[in-house]
């Protein structure tokens, strides 16, 4: 397996800007033999070459005809053409030939509608406002949950951008589940942004496309970060790991931009009386003044056990009338509905050009948690097009080949992936299981094996595909050695990230990223009920591979018996 050096690569989404303005080659050319990037060819197409030849011939013929007619005129009148006329005619011939030989910029390059150059002034600027086009509008938000939930939040953000005709600017992922000392990772290091934008037919930006965030030429995410000390209100919702990140005092800091944003969080829940906490604005050098949205945005009014809003409830405030109406409803002073920016103390109305919202995980079209539903617009219109980068896919292929004892470069055979989540799910078990093998709450491995048998039988009957036990690949957060010994006894394989040194070589983000790619690539997939990681893996596998899938229930003894 190739020895990939630990570094955060330049992403798909920063091209072509950093190519055009900083004249550097794309690292994706070096790292990925399966590059998907749609680069503009430097070789003209046959049809374009043929048009240029006709244009050159027409220009030359016109020049010769003009000179001949002029000469005949002077011969008929028995006069010599003055030197100035001869010189001008020669210059005209040379000029026409030169113009025909040098095609215009519009002939050599047509910028597609999804190219980010359509929506930005140019290279990243110190203040994000200097890079926004005056004739365009944008939308952004922040991540504040586990990685998979943040992926779903990104899809919600991009979908909201589609329905409001605003270009989404996606922030970097936050390391809430892998340690507060780990740097964030750009969205485009995980997902192929250029492919996503082409599928959507509209640009998708990342913040480092827009604003100078540390060292944009290398993305700068490798600089050290330290966790903040939680204040008295530092309570994490939904069981996320405590500890946000901030730059060290002596590191280069992005220019501070003060911006007004809408706050969703206080309008959909009543336990926390502040905007949803996220380290992202601080990383990006954004000082946020929040204005609370009306409580009418809540999907299920007065229901304390749900925190959802809807896409169109939010979309109305991206338009002038909705924005004006919401601001008019704020009483004089409105201290209880506004939060001044923390660093500057300024209180600003929500920005009209850059619509920003504090948190977009709990957003649906019709039903809470509708990513589970086949009609989910955020999945169907956006998330299904969020494919892995070629580099991440090739790294994962190397791990899979090693797990299956295949030579380097060999084709990946059909396999069945499993995702078993235990970890933080133990808090939902009453009483907690005595060990990983205790079947009183978590599904036993025998129940999972039954689901694998079902998939093996269906693949063989419907497609003639035989998947042996040695091509069943387990992914799990379980750390119990006895449990893994049982997995080995079934003949299944797994990627031992500790033994492989994945975190040390590639960074602590990569064990979870590699597992996610594994889960999405099988001919079959078995997931864990109520796990968003399993949910997204199942949807990817079904859409991308046409996989046969199953979900294992848990929570009580015999929960998955059927």
Number of C-alpha atoms within 10 A of each C-alpha: 15 9 9 12 10 15 12 18 19 21 24 23 28 25 20 20 20 20 14 12 11 11 10 11 14 17 13 19 13 10 16 16 11 13 15 15 16 9 8 11 9 8 9 13 9 9 8 12 12 12 11 17 13 12 17 20 14 14 19 18 12 14 19 15 12 14 18 12 11 15 16 13 14 13 12 8 8 9 11 10 14 9 9 9 13 14 11 12 18 15 12 17 20 14 14 18 18 13 14 19 13 13 13 10 8 8 11 14 12 9 11 13 15 19 21 26 16 15 24 19 16 19 23 24 18 18 19 22 16 16 18 21 15 12 7 14 19 22 25 26 26 27 29 26 25 20 21 20 17 21 21 23 25 29 25 25 28 27 23 25 24 17 11 20 16 24 24 27 24 25 25 23 26 26 25 21 15 16 18 20 17 22 27 24 20 23 21 23 21 23 22 24 27 28 22 22 21 17 16 18 13 23 24 25 28 21 21 26 27 27 23 23 25 21 15 18 16 13 20 20 21 16 15 14 20 17 17 15 11 12 7 6 10 13 15 16 14 8 12 14 17 17 20 23 25 19 18 13 9 6 11 13 17 18 17 18 17 20 21 27 28 25 25 28 27 19 20 26 18 12 10 14 12 17 22 19 20 18 20 21 19 16 21 22 21 20 21 29 26 26 27 25 26 19 16 13 18 24 23 16 14 14 12 11 9 16 22 27 28 19 25 17 18 21 16 15 21 25 12 10 10 15 19 11 12 15 17 10 10 17 10 7 8 13 12 11 17 23 22 17 19 12 12 13 13 15 19 18 15 24 17 17 17 23 23 25 25 23 24 28 24 23 27 22 18 16 16 18 16 17 20 16 12 10 13 18 19 24 23 16 17 22 24 19 22 21 18 21 24 22 25 19 19 22 20 23 22 19 24 23 18 15 17 19 10 15 11 13 11 10 10 14 14 17 25 29 29 31 26 22 20 17 12 10 15 16 12 10 14 11 11 14 15 10 12 21 17 14 20 20 24 29 25 20 17 13 19 22 17 15 21 23 14 15 22 22 16 16 19 12 11 8 9 10 15 15 21 13 17 17 21 23 25 22 21 16 12 13 11 11 10 12 17 18 10 14 18 14 10 14 13 22 21 23 22 13 16 10 7 12 13 20 15 13 14 17 17 18 21 20 20 20 18 22 24 21 22 27 29 26 26 30 24 29 31 26 27 23 18 15 17 19 23 24 17 24 27 29 24 25 24 20 13 16 14 14 21 19 23 19 20 21 19 20 18 15 14 16 17 19 11 6
